[in-house]
Amino acid sequence: MSLRKMGLLAVLGILLCAGVLMFFRDHVISTTGAQDEITDLSSLYEAQEEIAAAKEQLQKGAEPAEILTKDAGSHVAIVIDGLPDRTTTARLLDVLKKHGASAVFFVEGQNAANQPETIQLIREAGQEIGNYTFVGIAAAQGLPQDRLLAEICRTQKVVEVLAATKPRLFRAPRTAYNEELLCALRAAGIDYAVKETAHYAPGHLKDAAGAIAYAATVSPGSIIAIDIAKPVEAAAKDAPVEDLRPAVDKQPTLEDKSEEEPKKAPVDAASELDWLLTALKNTGKKPASIYDFRKIRYVPAAPAATVKEGR
């Protein structure tokens, strides 16, 4: 074999080795690193240390969190139940900015983890982020302690990681605030549970006239909840938290929907909020900070007095 051919083969061999090394670097090393990062992030959101710390606080006797609710002022408060998609959130934030209004976005930890950019939008807009449990579960007061703390603490952890601050406020669908739940909230670092006095779901306000009619029914001092998310029912006390709800959008997939289901008019939550805030201002009910509302301290019921029988 001539020296020229041998040199050509050597060059081809070098190029082949370089290509294999580049492929290994780009498709094996990079992919493995990405998988490790995702795994580590998932592990971080389990919040095992936070759950253990909350249990310890409960054992020491944590005081109940306070309840924020309707007061005698002329203002109102806006809370949004469930994390909307990024586009809807951006439009809602624009409407709030337009009216110089504040609101609390109560977010599910699972959806927040899947929409970090949306959490950043809310944070950068200066709006409050609250804890809506990890999956938006209904009747949270009936959950076993372990599962309740997991719902609360995991959401606290996700929001803290994404927004660099822990939520101070809590809500959950169709939930009655009892002593056990309020103590669990305080043990997890939450100061207040929020109780709404009015609510509506997007699609309820059809136009500006409808918003005016609705605003007339809202009494001063009310906390108005906008029901973005559908509540998740606890199928069983020991059901895994992760299996209860699909991530991000909670809506049925296309395959789940019946072909005969009639098409509904598109819902524009941002326009509805715009109409509502305009109507509220025109009736003298200006949106205010949730922290300006009445704070109720839970007082456990006194034990029944023992009745002594007379002789």
C-alpha positions, 0 to 999 in steps of 0.5 A: 500500500502506498504511503498516500493511501496509508495517510488517507486511511489514517486521516479517515480513522481520526475523523471517525474517532472524532465523530464518535467522541462528539456523538458520545459527548452530545447524546450520552453525556448531555442526556445523562446530565439532563436526566440527573438534573430532572431527577434531582429537581423532582426529589427537591420538590418532595419536601421531605425535610419540610414535612418532617419539620412541620410534624415536629412543630405540630407535636410541640403544639403549633398555634392555629393560623388566622383566617382572613375574611369579609370585613366592614370596609368598602373595599374588596379583594380578588383571589384567583383559584388555580394557576392559569396557563401562561398566556391567560396569566399574562393577560390577567396581570395586564388587566390588574396593572391597568386598574392598579389592582392587587390579587392573590394567585393561589397556585397548585404546586404541581402546576407551578412546577410545570410552569416556572415561567408563569410563576416568574410572571406573577412574581415580577408583576408584584402580585401575591402567590398563595398555596392552593395545595399540591393538586388543588384538592377539595375538602382538605380538612378531611385529609389524613395528617401525612397527606395534608402536610405533603399537599401543603409543604410540597407546594411551599417548596415549589413556590419557594424555589421558583419565586424565592419566597414562601406563600403566607396564604392558603386556600383549598376548594370547598374546605372548612377551616378547623383546628387541625388544618389551621395548626398544620398550616402554621406548622408549615409556615403559613400565616393565614387561611383565606375565606371567600365570600363571593365567587364566579367561574370564567364564562359566568360574566358574558359582557360588561352589563353582566359584570355590572349586574354581578358587581351589584350583588357583591357587598362591600368588604367581600373577598371574590374568588375566581374559580380558574381550576376545577377541584380535585376530589380525594378518591381514597385516603391513601391515594398517591398525590401525584396520580390525582390530577394531570399536570398543567392544565387539568382539562380533559384530553381530546380523546376524553371528550365526546364527539357529540359534545357541543362546542362552547363559546371561548372563555376570556377570563381577562376580559371578564376581570376587566369588566368586573374591576370597572364595575366594582370601581363604579360602585365604590368597591375598590380592590385592596390588599388581602392583608387589609381584611379582617383577621380571625383567630381560631378559638377551640371550643371549650370542653363541655362542663361536667354536670354533677348530680345533686344528692 
